[in-house]
Structure formats: C-alpha cells, structure tokens
C-alpha cells in the first residue's frame, strides 16, 4: 500500500466521466440495443493489472545507459504507485463506487462536490459512426489540484485535452521548478483537426510522449484517410520533424487499431507493436473498444516505469493493458488466486498480464528474426 508521503509514479489528469449510450442504424432508427451507464475513465484500471503483477524489473536494468525518458531515477524493481483523481458529484452511482473501490483504495483520490452533478457524456452510435457529447458541464483537473495532496509531483502525468489546454497544463507544471515529470499527451479526438496544428506545435517541445490514434494523427496533419501503415509512419516522421520533447528527445506512439501501434523516436528505427487481439481468430474477443486508447496510455505509463523509459518496450505494456479493456463492456474482472508456490497472484478476466506481455515480446522477437 502506498504511503501518504510517497511520490506517485503515474497520475492521470483525465476527467472522470460516466458514459451513457445510444444505438441507431445508419438511418438514425433505434436498434433496440441498450447498455448500462459505465465508467469512462478506465485509463488506470488495466494499467493497474500490469503495475500490480509485473513487479519484477530485472536487477541489471540499473546498470543500463539511461535514455532521455529514463533519466528520472527509475532503476531496480519497486512497488509502483498510481492514481486517478475522481470528482464525485451529488449523483455518483453507488455501484460504480463499489466497482472502483474493488481495485484498492490507493487507486483513487476522491474529491466530493455536493453542489453539482458528476460529469456525464453520451456515446451515440449510428451505424459504424460514433459521436460523443457531454451531458453535463465538465470538471477539469489541473496540476494545481494536486498540490497539498498525496498526488503532488508525480513522476509521470497523463492528460487528454485540446492542444491549447495542454499548453495551459504545462504552464502549470512549469510553475514548480523542482518538478519535471514525464508527460504523456493524448489529444482529444474532436480537436484533432488541422486548425489545431499550430497550438500542438507550440506545446510539443514540453511533451515526452505524444499519442493520438491513427485517424487523429492523419487529421491533424491534413493527410488522407483511411490509415495505412505507410501513412502512419509518415505521420510519425512529420511529428518528429516538428519536434517532440526538449531538443526533440520525445517519442510519438500512434495507436492504429488492429494494425498495432507505431513507435517513433529521432535517430531510431520505427517500431510496430502488434495489437494483442489481431487476426480472424481474435474477432470474438473484441467486444467493446470504448476506453481502449485511455487504457493503452495507462499501460504506457506503467511501462515507462517498469521498462526504465524504453518506449517500444513500454508500448508492449500499453498493448496488454488495452487488450483487457476491449474484452467486455465496462470494467475488466479482477480476481485473486494462489500460484504453485501458494503466493497470491492477480488475474484479469482470468488471465495473467505477465503471460500476455511475454507473448507479445516473443512475437516481436520472432518478427525481428532474433528468436
């Protein structure tokens, strides 16, 4: 359990949202399908599976040369501490509170506001198109909200917002000269338009990892759709040319659905990481992709700690994290059991994140011809 004074490894500034759903066919007629309201902020749920299970960072990691992203003091294995700030309104559902609490008290920092409602949004599906609109005013989290709490000065922060708001967040971070976190930025989908590129260009020098999905990346850069691997790779190169991170030392990770994720850093070869569930045999495993991107980036934050700043390796953790989120509507199922040595282990949807990570690592080595 994390102490009240220990520094958190990963904190998300993403809004806590309760998702509601509507389903219609391509002509706008209701399909009759219904889905209960659920937590949208799943970024740390499946990341926590990795954080709690993969506490085995190799001891010799401490002897390796540090990359720009790993020059933050991460070394030998340690107990990882993550958290998400939850603004609770006066209508916060009890069943969601119980579901969140089942993951452990150290996962959440609740901020009650009895004078307003919890942030809610509607996910409107019309055929293959998904719309998203807020039903209530948004409650945003800023770096200032962390001051004086157990979340102050985390090592990694994640935020999903417009480029202009990202710039405001980084302005808040820079007000503390003793805090230089790794920053994982996820551009909000409806602001991934060419008109936002100048604002994005302004904030990118302060971003450690930029991670839009493929459609968002191509839209920002006025590139044609649909995405292909060639287009995604070109988008990565264009972002790197703009300059990501201080002196261009940051990384771009473009999430590309079934194609996997493309990882790009200056002076390094592009790396594609397979989607965990890919191919015809995996079709029945993909139930609901809502929140997959958020969970991917929660896993990326975990991986940056556990893999000592190695972004391609961290992307494997991210992929495992997302794989558990898309297997059901709502939250993945956490259970605890005993291994052959009677030690307690955590399983998510009945499977081990460690096993899935090893499988992805083997796939990557096989593709490189080193296994």
N, C-alpha and C positions, 0 to 999 in steps of 0.2 A: 504494500500500500504506500502511496506517495505521501511524504510528509508535507505539512503546510508550508514549509520554508524551502523545499527543494525546487529547482528550476525545471519547468516542464520542457520536454523535448519538442512537443508539437501541439500547437493550439490553432484551431480554426476560427477565423473571424466571419465565417459564413453565417448568414441568417438562419435561425431556426424557423422552419416553415412546416405547417401541416398541409399536406397535399389533399385536395379533393379531385374527383374525376368525373368526366362526362364522355360518352362514346356515341358517335354517329357514323353513318356510312358516308360515302363520297358526296351524296346529295344533301347531307345535313339531317337525315332522318335518324332518330334514336335507334340504336341497335338492340336495346334492352339489356345490354351488359351493365353491371354495376360493380363498383369496387369501393370498399370502405376507406374512409379517410386514413392517412398514414403519415408517418414522419418522413419529411423530405430530406432532412439534414442527416444523411447516412454516411457522411464522409469518414467518421471515425469508427463506425460500427465494425466493418470488416477489417479496417486497418488494425483495430484492437486485437483481432484474431492473430494477426501477424506479430504484433507487439508482445502479446502475452505468450505466444507459442515459440517464437524463434528467438529465444534469449541465449543464443549460442554463438555469438560472433566469435570467429576464430581469434585465438590469443595473439597470433602473429600479425593480425591487422595493424596492431600498434607500431610495427616496425616498417610498414609500407610508407612510401612517399605520399604526402597529403596533397590532394588536388585542391583547387580553389574552393570547391564546395565542402571539402572535408577539413578545411583549416579552421574548424570551430571547436576543436577539442574533443571530437569523438574518437574513441580508441577501443579499448577492450570491452568485452561484454558487460552490460549493466542493465538494471531494471529500468525500462523505458516508461516515461510518464507523458500521457497525452490528455487533452481536454478540449471540450467544446462548450462555449458559453450559450446558455439557453435563456432567452427572455420568455418568461411564462406570463400569459395574460390571465384574465379572470375566468376564462372558459377552457383552460388547459385540461384535456381529457384525462381521466384517471387511468384508463387502460394504456395510454401512451406513456404516462408517468411510470407505471409499473414495468412496461417493456424496457424503458430506458434504464431504470434502476437495476434491472436484472443483469446488466453488463458491469455493475460495480459502481460504488459512489465516487471513485476518483475519475470517472469518465466525464463528469458534467459539473458545471458551475451554474446553478440556477439563480436567475435574477427575476424576482417576482414584481409584477406591475398590476395591482388590483384595479387600476383605473382604466384599463384598456383590454382589448382582445388580443389573443395570440395571433401572430401573423399567419394568414392562410392564403392559399393560391389554388386556382383551378387549372388542371391539366385537361385540355379539350382535345379529344382525338376525333378527327374527321377523316375517315379512310386511313391513309398512311400518314397524314399530316397531323402534327402535334402542336397545339397552341398552348400558351402559358400566360396567365394573367393573375395579378394579385386581387384578392377579395377584400383585404383589409390594409390599412396603412402599414408600411414596413418598419420594423425595428432593427436598425443597423447597429453593428458592433464596431467600435473603433479601438485603436491601441490605447486611447485614454481610459476605456472601460476596464482595462486590465490592471491599471495602477492601483496599488493597495490591496490586491487580491493575490491568491496563491498562483495566479496565472501570469504575474508580472514578468516581463523579459524572457519569454520562451525562446528556445534555440531556433525553432522553425515556426513561421506563421504562414497560414494559407488564407487567401481571400478570393472570393468570386464576386466581380463587380465590373462596372464600366472602366475603361482606361482613365477617365478623368477622376473617378472616385479612387482608383488605385493610386493615383498620384497624391491625392489627399491623405490616404492611409500612409504612404511612405513619408509624407511630410511630417505626420505624427510620430512615426518611428524615428526619424532623424532628430527630433527634438530631444531625444535621450542619447547623448554622445557615447554612453557606455553600453549601448545595446545595438548590436549589429547582427540581426537574425538572418538566417537563410529564408528567402521569400519565395513562396510557390504561388504563382498568379494564374487564375483561371478566368479568362474574360467571360462576362455574362453573355449568353447567346444573342439576345436581341440588340446588343450593341456591337456585335461583330460585323460591322459594315465599313465600307471604305472611308466614310466620313470620320470614323474614329481612329484611323491610322495615325494622323498627326499626334493625337493625345497618347496613343500607345507608344509611338516613337519617343515621346518625352519621358515616359515612365520606365521604359525597358532598361536603361542603364542601372536602375535600382532593383531589378528583378533577378533572382537567382535561377528560377525555372519558370519559363512561360509554357503553358499547356492548354491551348484550345483544342477542340476536336477538328477533324479534317474539314468539314463544311465551314466551320467558323474561320479557320485559318485561310482558306481559299477566298472566302467572302471579304475578309479584312484586306486582302492583297489584290482584290479585283481579278482573281483568277477563275477560270471556268470550272463549272461543276458538270458531272459528278466527280468525286475524288477518285484518283488512281494513285498507285504508289509513286509513279513518276511525278505527278503534280504535288503530292505531299512532300516528297524530297525537295522539290524546287521551292516550296513554301518554307521549309526549314532553312534552306540556304538564304532565302531573302530576309528572314527574320534575323539570322546571324549577321548578315551584312548590315542591317540596321544597327545592331549592337545590343546584345542581351547581357546584363550584368556589368559590374565595374570593369572597364577596359575590355569588354567583350568576353569575360570569363564565364558567363552564364550558359544555360542549356535551353534547348527547345525540345519539348516532348509533345508531338501531335498525336492525339488519340484518334484512331482510324477504324473503329468498329471491328468487324470480322477480319480486316486486313492486319490488325495488330496495332502497335504503336511505333512511331518513328522517333528515334532519339538522335539529336544533333548537337554537337559542340565544335567550336573552332579548332582546326588542326587535328581533328579526329574523324575517322570514317563514320558515316551514318550507320546506325544500327536499327534493325527492325526486330521487335519483340512480338512473337506470335500472341494472338488472343488465346486465352486458355481454352475456351469453348469455341472451336472453329471446325469447319468441315461438316458434311451432311450428318455424321453420327452424333453431332452435338446439338442438332436443331431442337430436340425435346428438352434440352437443358436450359435454353434461353426463354425464360417466362416473362420477365418484365425488366426492361433496361433503364427504367426510371432510377436516377441516382447513381448509375454506374460510373459516370465521369467523376462525381464527387468522391465515391468510394475509391476509385483509381488514384486520385490525388491524395487521399488519406493514406493509402498504402504506399504511395511515392514518398510521403513524408516519413513514414516508418522506415522505408528502405534507405533513405538518405542517412538515417542514423545507423541502422544495422549494417549497411554496406559501406560505411565510412565515407560517404559522399560520392560513391561511384554511381553516376546517374543511370547508365544502362542496367546495372545490377539492381538499382532501386526500382527501375521500371518493371522488373520481374515481380517484385513485391506488390507493386501497384496492380499488375495484371491479376495476380492471385486475389487481391482484395476485391477487385471488380467482379471476379468470377463467382464469388459467393453472393453478391448483391443481386445478380440477374437471374438467379435460380428460382425466385419466388416473388410474389407481390408482398411488399412490406419488408420487414427485417429478417435477416438470416437467423437460424435457430442455433443457440449456443447450448451445448451440453458438456458435462464433465464426466470423465471416466478414469479408470486406472490402466496403466500400461503393464507390461510383463514384469516390471520391477516394482509394481504397486505405487508408482508415482502418479499423481494426478495430472491428467492432460485435458486440454480443451479441444472440443471438436465443433466445427461449424457446418451445419447441415450434414452432420455425420461424417465429415471428412477433416483431414488434417491440413492446415495451411503449409506446414513444413513439407508434406508429401507433394503437394501441388507445386511448391517452389522448386523442389528437386526435379520434378518432371519438366518444368519449363527450362531449368538450367541445362538439363540433358538435351532437350530439343535444340537449344541454341548452340550447344557444343557440336551436336550432330550436323547441323546446317553449316557450321564453320569447318567441318571436317576434322575436328580435333578429338572426336570420340568415335 
